[in-house]
Amino acid sequence: MKNIKAVLLIVTVMAASAAQAQYVQDKPNVEFMFKVEAGYLHNVGNYGQPTVEATSPDIVGTGYNLNFREEAMGLNAMAGINISQDFFLGGGVGYSLCAPMRPVSFDKSSNMILAFVDMDFRPVGDTWAPMVGARVGGSYLMNPNNYGNTFTPFAEVYGGLNWFYDHALQQMDRNYHSLFVETGVQLVQGTVFIPLRVGWRW
């Protein structure tokens, strides 16, 4: 009887260990993650002082790095690690086309390149989950007007909502396959933007 109990105990421990190993394999603490997003950035105001005096009537601008009438359309791509299913930390690059949008005037547009550190937190949900995040980095503006090219710090805080669209993954074993929408506040190039974006993470 003692031998049978010992064998049953050993079998139970081995089965539990195998199940735990399989669970850890299916649900690792750290995974690679990628995100892409695109959207519209609404210009709500300039801040700071003029960089140079406006001495020519041909200059397009108000003395700030971006004209108050310039909105933006942007695209970001990020790669990093997903920690314990809920927290993302990584780096990203972005591109924004800044131009007057009412009416659209691409001949007076500026090109803005971003590089940044991105982090977000997503409490696990069954199908829908909220998201909060922040980005910090730098921005290089290729400006066609007489104010020239400028490099400035870049910062953003944002929030949004994830939709875990893959039914096979909605048990949150691997919870990063989702579509999301986000908005927030962005400070870049002497300008305050309100971004409105849609994105995909996998």
C-alpha positions in Angstrom: 0.0 0.0 0.0 2.8 2.4 0.9 4.4 1.7 -2.5 1.1 2.4 -4.3 0.8 5.7 -2.4 4.3 6.7 -3.2 3.8 5.9 -6.9 0.5 7.9 -7.0 2.3 10.8 -5.3 5.1 10.7 -7.8 2.7 10.6 -10.7 0.6 13.4 -9.3 3.7 15.6 -8.8 4.9 14.8 -12.4 1.5 15.6 -13.9 1.3 18.9 -12.0 4.8 19.9 -13.0 4.0 19.1 -16.7 0.8 21.1 -16.5 2.6 24.0 -14.9 5.4 23.9 -17.6 2.8 23.8 -20.4 1.0 26.8 -18.8 4.2 28.8 -18.5 5.0 27.9 -22.1 1.6 29.0 -23.3 1.6 32.1 -21.2 5.1 33.5 -20.9 5.9 36.6 -18.7 7.8 38.3 -21.6 6.8 38.3 -25.2 7.7 40.3 -28.3 5.0 42.7 -29.5 4.6 45.0 -32.5 2.1 47.9 -33.0 1.2 50.1 -35.9 -1.2 53.0 -35.8 -2.3 55.9 -38.0 -4.5 58.9 -37.5 -5.2 62.6 -37.5 -3.6 65.2 -35.2 -5.8 68.2 -34.4 -3.8 71.4 -33.7 -5.2 73.2 -30.6 -2.5 75.8 -30.0 1.1 77.0 -30.2 3.3 77.8 -27.2 6.7 79.4 -26.6 8.3 82.4 -28.3 9.0 83.0 -32.0 12.3 81.6 -33.2 13.1 84.5 -35.5 11.6 87.7 -36.6 9.2 87.6 -39.5 10.8 90.1 -41.9 9.6 88.8 -45.2 5.9 88.7 -46.4 6.7 85.4 -48.1 7.3 83.6 -44.9 4.6 81.0 -44.1 4.2 80.8 -40.4 3.5 82.8 -37.2 7.0 82.7 -35.7 6.4 79.3 -34.1 7.8 76.2 -35.6 4.4 75.2 -36.9 1.7 77.5 -38.2 -1.4 77.5 -36.1 -3.4 76.4 -39.1 -1.3 73.3 -39.7 -3.0 70.0 -38.8 -1.2 66.7 -39.2 -1.7 63.1 -40.5 0.7 60.6 -38.9 1.9 57.0 -38.9 3.7 55.3 -36.1 5.4 51.8 -35.8 6.6 50.3 -32.5 8.3 47.1 -31.4 9.1 46.0 -27.9 8.2 43.5 -25.1 4.9 42.6 -23.5 5.4 42.0 -19.8 3.0 39.8 -17.8 0.4 40.2 -20.6 -0.6 43.8 -19.6 2.4 46.1 -19.8 4.2 47.1 -23.1 7.6 48.7 -23.2 9.4 49.5 -26.5 10.6 51.9 -29.0 9.1 53.5 -32.1 9.4 55.7 -35.0 6.8 57.9 -36.7 6.2 60.2 -39.6 3.7 63.1 -39.7 2.7 65.3 -42.6 1.8 68.8 -41.3 -0.2 71.1 -43.6 -3.1 73.5 -43.5 -6.2 71.3 -43.8 -9.0 73.8 -44.2 -8.5 74.0 -47.2 -5.8 71.4 -47.7 -2.6 73.1 -48.9 0.2 70.5 -49.4 2.5 73.1 -51.1 2.9 74.7 -47.6 3.4 71.3 -45.8 6.2 70.2 -43.4 7.5 66.7 -42.8 8.0 65.7 -39.2 10.0 62.6 -38.1 9.7 61.1 -34.6 11.7 58.7 -32.5 10.5 57.7 -29.1 10.1 55.3 -26.2 6.6 54.0 -25.8 4.9 52.3 -22.9 1.3 51.3 -22.3 -0.7 49.4 -19.7 -3.8 47.3 -20.6 -5.7 45.6 -17.7 -6.8 42.2 -19.1 -10.3 42.1 -20.3 -12.3 39.3 -21.9 -13.0 41.1 -25.2 -12.6 44.8 -24.4 -9.8 46.3 -22.3 -8.9 50.0 -21.5 -5.4 51.2 -22.3 -3.3 54.1 -20.9 0.2 55.1 -22.1 2.9 57.6 -22.6 5.7 58.4 -25.1 8.8 60.5 -24.8 11.4 61.2 -27.5 12.5 63.7 -30.1 11.1 65.3 -33.2 12.9 66.6 -36.3 10.8 69.0 -38.5 11.8 69.5 -42.1 10.2 72.9 -42.5 10.1 74.6 -46.0 9.6 78.1 -44.7 12.3 80.5 -43.6 12.2 79.3 -40.0 14.1 76.2 -41.2 14.6 72.7 -39.8 14.1 72.3 -36.0 14.7 69.5 -33.5 12.6 69.5 -30.3 11.6 67.1 -27.5 8.4 65.2 -28.0 6.0 64.0 -25.3 2.6 62.4 -25.4 0.1 60.9 -22.9 -2.8 58.8 -24.3 -5.7 56.5 -23.5 -7.8 54.2 -25.5 -9.7 50.9 -25.9 -8.5 47.5 -27.2 -10.8 45.0 -28.9 -9.4 41.5 -28.8 -10.8 40.3 -32.1 -9.4 36.8 -32.3 -11.9 34.5 -30.6 -9.2 31.7 -30.1 -7.2 34.2 -28.0 -9.9 35.8 -25.9 -9.0 33.6 -22.9 -6.0 35.9 -22.6 -3.4 33.2 -23.0 -1.8 35.5 -25.5 -3.7 38.7 -25.3 -1.9 41.1 -27.7 -3.8 40.4 -30.9 -6.1 43.4 -30.9 -7.3 46.5 -32.7 -7.4 49.7 -30.7 -8.4 53.3 -30.8 -6.7 56.0 -28.8 -6.6 59.8 -28.1 -4.5 62.0 -25.9 -2.4 65.2 -25.8 0.9 65.6 -27.7 3.4 68.4 -27.3 5.9 68.7 -30.2 7.5 71.5 -32.2 6.0 74.3 -30.2 2.5 72.9 -30.8 -0.2 71.1 -28.8 -1.9 68.4 -30.8 -4.9 66.1 -30.0 -4.3 62.8 -31.8 -7.1 60.5 -32.9 -5.8 57.2 -34.1 -6.6 53.6 -34.9 -4.1 50.8 -34.6 -3.3 47.1 -34.6 -1.1 45.1 -32.2 0.2 41.6 -32.6 
